[in-house]
Amino acid sequence: MTRLMVAALLVASVSLAGCNTVAGFGKDLEHLGGSIDNAAS
């Protein structure tokens, strides 16, 4: 039972870290897109 709890916590923490990383990547892409728009105009 303890191994199951540890595995569940590990999966949950990795999943949450992945979500934060993807959100940060999306913000970086938005910033890059804005920079490209400004350079083109």
Biopython code that builds the backbone (N, CA, C, O; Angstrom):
import numpy as np
from Bio.PDB.StructureBuilder import StructureBuilder

atoms = [
    (1, "MET", "N", (0.830, -1.201, 0.000)),
    (1, "MET", "CA", (0.000, 0.000, 0.000)),
    (1, "MET", "C", (0.870, 1.259, 0.000)),
    (1, "MET", "O", (0.541, 2.244, -0.660)),
    (2, "THR", "N", (1.966, 1.223, 0.733)),
    (2, "THR", "CA", (2.844, 2.386, 0.795)),
    (2, "THR", "C", (3.496, 2.652, -0.552)),
    (2, "THR", "O", (3.653, 3.805, -0.953)),
    (3, "ARG", "N", (3.876, 1.590, -1.250)),
    (3, "ARG", "CA", (4.477, 1.768, -2.575)),
    (3, "ARG", "C", (3.488, 2.411, -3.539)),
    (3, "ARG", "O", (3.868, 3.239, -4.368)),
    (4, "LEU", "N", (2.224, 2.028, -3.428)),
    (4, "LEU", "CA", (1.190, 2.605, -4.288)),
    (4, "LEU", "C", (1.045, 4.098, -4.015)),
    (4, "LEU", "O", (0.913, 4.888, -4.949)),
    (5, "MET", "N", (1.070, 4.484, -2.757)),
    (5, "MET", "CA", (0.948, 5.908, -2.396)),
    (5, "MET", "C", (2.156, 6.694, -2.909)),
    (5, "MET", "O", (2.002, 7.795, -3.438)),
    (6, "VAL", "N", (3.342, 6.139, -2.757)),
    (6, "VAL", "CA", (4.550, 6.818, -3.223)),
    (6, "VAL", "C", (4.519, 6.957, -4.746)),
    (6, "VAL", "O", (4.870, 8.008, -5.283)),
    (7, "ALA", "N", (4.104, 5.908, -5.434)),
    (7, "ALA", "CA", (4.021, 5.960, -6.895)),
    (7, "ALA", "C", (2.989, 7.006, -7.335)),
    (7, "ALA", "O", (3.234, 7.755, -8.281)),
    (8, "ALA", "N", (1.846, 7.060, -6.658)),
    (8, "ALA", "CA", (0.807, 8.032, -7.007)),
    (8, "ALA", "C", (1.304, 9.458, -6.782)),
    (8, "ALA", "O", (1.040, 10.335, -7.604)),
    (9, "LEU", "N", (2.014, 9.703, -5.689)),
    (9, "LEU", "CA", (2.546, 11.036, -5.421)),
    (9, "LEU", "C", (3.611, 11.416, -6.445)),
    (9, "LEU", "O", (3.688, 12.570, -6.866)),
    (10, "LEU", "N", (4.421, 10.459, -6.840)),
    (10, "LEU", "CA", (5.452, 10.725, -7.841)),
    (10, "LEU", "C", (4.831, 11.093, -9.182)),
    (10, "LEU", "O", (5.258, 12.051, -9.827)),
    (11, "VAL", "N", (3.834, 10.339, -9.597)),
    (11, "VAL", "CA", (3.151, 10.622, -10.861)),
    (11, "VAL", "C", (2.460, 11.982, -10.801)),
    (11, "VAL", "O", (2.516, 12.748, -11.763)),
    (12, "ALA", "N", (1.814, 12.284, -9.687)),
    (12, "ALA", "CA", (1.121, 13.568, -9.550)),
    (12, "ALA", "C", (2.107, 14.734, -9.604)),
    (12, "ALA", "O", (1.830, 15.744, -10.250)),
    (13, "SER", "N", (3.249, 14.607, -8.936)),
    (13, "SER", "CA", (4.212, 15.705, -8.933)),
    (13, "SER", "C", (4.823, 15.909, -10.318)),
    (13, "SER", "O", (5.039, 17.046, -10.736)),
    (14, "VAL", "N", (5.104, 14.823, -11.031)),
    (14, "VAL", "CA", (5.649, 14.944, -12.385)),
    (14, "VAL", "C", (4.611, 15.567, -13.314)),
    (14, "VAL", "O", (4.957, 16.383, -14.169)),
    (15, "SER", "N", (3.353, 15.193, -13.155)),
    (15, "SER", "CA", (2.288, 15.747, -13.998)),
    (15, "SER", "C", (2.138, 17.244, -13.771)),
    (15, "SER", "O", (1.992, 18.007, -14.726)),
    (16, "LEU", "N", (2.174, 17.666, -12.517)),
    (16, "LEU", "CA", (2.044, 19.090, -12.218)),
    (16, "LEU", "C", (3.239, 19.873, -12.739)),
    (16, "LEU", "O", (3.078, 20.986, -13.239)),
    (17, "ALA", "N", (4.410, 19.319, -12.630)),
    (17, "ALA", "CA", (5.603, 19.991, -13.144)),
    (17, "ALA", "C", (5.513, 20.113, -14.661)),
    (17, "ALA", "O", (5.911, 21.133, -15.223)),
    (18, "GLY", "N", (4.998, 19.092, -15.324)),
    (18, "GLY", "CA", (4.833, 19.138, -16.777)),
    (18, "GLY", "C", (3.863, 20.216, -17.200)),
    (18, "GLY", "O", (4.094, 20.898, -18.198)),
    (19, "CYS", "N", (2.783, 20.383, -16.461)),
    (19, "CYS", "CA", (1.809, 21.421, -16.795)),
    (19, "CYS", "C", (2.436, 22.802, -16.679)),
    (19, "CYS", "O", (2.215, 23.662, -17.532)),
    (20, "ASN", "N", (3.213, 23.015, -15.632)),
    (20, "ASN", "CA", (3.859, 24.312, -15.460)),
    (20, "ASN", "C", (4.850, 24.569, -16.587)),
    (20, "ASN", "O", (4.970, 25.698, -17.062)),
    (21, "THR", "N", (5.539, 23.560, -17.005)),
    (21, "THR", "CA", (6.511, 23.715, -18.081)),
    (21, "THR", "C", (5.814, 24.056, -19.393)),
    (21, "THR", "O", (6.274, 24.926, -20.133)),
    (22, "VAL", "N", (4.717, 23.382, -19.681)),
    (22, "VAL", "CA", (3.977, 23.647, -20.919)),
    (22, "VAL", "C", (3.391, 25.051, -20.896)),
    (22, "VAL", "O", (3.389, 25.735, -21.919)),
    (23, "ALA", "N", (2.896, 25.489, -19.747)),
    (23, "ALA", "CA", (2.351, 26.846, -19.645)),
    (23, "ALA", "C", (3.443, 27.883, -19.887)),
    (23, "ALA", "O", (3.215, 28.878, -20.576)),
    (24, "GLY", "N", (4.609, 27.656, -19.331)),
    (24, "GLY", "CA", (5.724, 28.572, -19.548)),
    (24, "GLY", "C", (6.165, 28.588, -21.001)),
    (24, "GLY", "O", (6.509, 29.638, -21.543)),
    (25, "PHE", "N", (6.153, 27.421, -21.628)),
    (25, "PHE", "CA", (6.523, 27.324, -23.046)),
    (25, "PHE", "C", (5.538, 28.104, -23.903)),
    (25, "PHE", "O", (5.937, 28.769, -24.859)),
    (26, "GLY", "N", (4.249, 28.028, -23.568)),
    (26, "GLY", "CA", (3.228, 28.776, -24.303)),
    (26, "GLY", "C", (3.442, 30.277, -24.187)),
    (26, "GLY", "O", (3.280, 31.009, -25.163)),
    (27, "LYS", "N", (3.802, 30.732, -23.002)),
    (27, "LYS", "CA", (4.062, 32.165, -22.816)),
    (27, "LYS", "C", (5.284, 32.599, -23.616)),
    (27, "LYS", "O", (5.307, 33.687, -24.191)),
    (28, "ASP", "N", (6.292, 31.744, -23.646)),
    (28, "ASP", "CA", (7.484, 32.059, -24.446)),
    (28, "ASP", "C", (7.130, 32.167, -25.926)),
    (28, "ASP", "O", (7.625, 33.056, -26.619)),
    (29, "LEU", "N", (6.271, 31.264, -26.414)),
    (29, "LEU", "CA", (5.858, 31.322, -27.817)),
    (29, "LEU", "C", (5.072, 32.594, -28.114)),
    (29, "LEU", "O", (5.238, 33.191, -29.178)),
    (30, "GLU", "N", (4.220, 33.011, -27.186)),
    (30, "GLU", "CA", (3.464, 34.255, -27.382)),
    (30, "GLU", "C", (4.420, 35.436, -27.478)),
    (30, "GLU", "O", (4.252, 36.312, -28.327)),
    (31, "HIS", "N", (5.410, 35.456, -26.618)),
    (31, "HIS", "CA", (6.391, 36.551, -26.632)),
    (31, "HIS", "C", (7.173, 36.556, -27.946)),
    (31, "HIS", "O", (7.416, 37.611, -28.531)),
    (32, "LEU", "N", (7.558, 35.379, -28.394)),
    (32, "LEU", "CA", (8.292, 35.265, -29.654)),
    (32, "LEU", "C", (7.431, 35.743, -30.823)),
    (32, "LEU", "O", (7.916, 36.450, -31.707)),
    (33, "GLY", "N", (6.159, 35.358, -30.826)),
    (33, "GLY", "CA", (5.245, 35.802, -31.883)),
    (33, "GLY", "C", (5.085, 37.308, -31.898)),
    (33, "GLY", "O", (5.047, 37.919, -32.966)),
    (34, "GLY", "N", (4.992, 37.910, -30.727)),
    (34, "GLY", "CA", (4.892, 39.366, -30.646)),
    (34, "GLY", "C", (6.144, 40.044, -31.161)),
    (34, "GLY", "O", (6.070, 41.080, -31.822)),
    (35, "SER", "N", (7.293, 39.464, -30.860)),
    (35, "SER", "CA", (8.560, 40.027, -31.345)),
    (35, "SER", "C", (8.645, 39.956, -32.862)),
    (35, "SER", "O", (9.121, 40.889, -33.509)),
    (36, "ILE", "N", (8.183, 38.849, -33.426)),
    (36, "ILE", "CA", (8.201, 38.701, -34.883)),
    (36, "ILE", "C", (7.250, 39.712, -35.529)),
    (36, "ILE", "O", (7.584, 40.313, -36.549)),
    (37, "ASP", "N", (6.068, 39.898, -34.936)),
    (37, "ASP", "CA", (5.120, 40.886, -35.456)),
    (37, "ASP", "C", (5.712, 42.289, -35.429)),
    (37, "ASP", "O", (5.561, 43.047, -36.387)),
    (38, "ASN", "N", (6.379, 42.632, -34.347)),
    (38, "ASN", "CA", (6.980, 43.965, -34.232)),
    (38, "ASN", "C", (8.102, 44.156, -35.236)),
    (38, "ASN", "O", (8.259, 45.246, -35.786)),
    (39, "ALA", "N", (8.878, 43.125, -35.482)),
    (39, "ALA", "CA", (9.984, 43.229, -36.435)),
    (39, "ALA", "C", (9.469, 43.347, -37.864)),
    (39, "ALA", "O", (10.097, 43.994, -38.702)),
    (40, "ALA", "N", (8.325, 42.721, -38.143)),
    (40, "ALA", "CA", (7.785, 42.733, -39.498)),
    (40, "ALA", "C", (7.128, 44.070, -39.840)),
    (40, "ALA", "O", (7.024, 44.437, -41.010)),
    (41, "SER", "N", (6.691, 44.785, -38.822)),
    (41, "SER", "CA", (5.974, 46.040, -39.127)),
    (41, "SER", "C", (6.851, 47.264, -39.066)),
    (41, "SER", "O", (6.377, 48.376, -39.299)),
]
sb = StructureBuilder()
sb.init_structure("model")
sb.init_model(0)
sb.init_chain("A")
sb.init_seg("    ")
for serial, (resi, resn, name, xyz) in enumerate(atoms, 1):
    if name == "N":
        sb.init_residue(resn, " ", resi, " ")
    sb.init_atom(name, np.array(xyz, "f"), 0.0, 1.0, " ", f" {name:<3s}", serial, name[0])
structure = sb.get_structure()
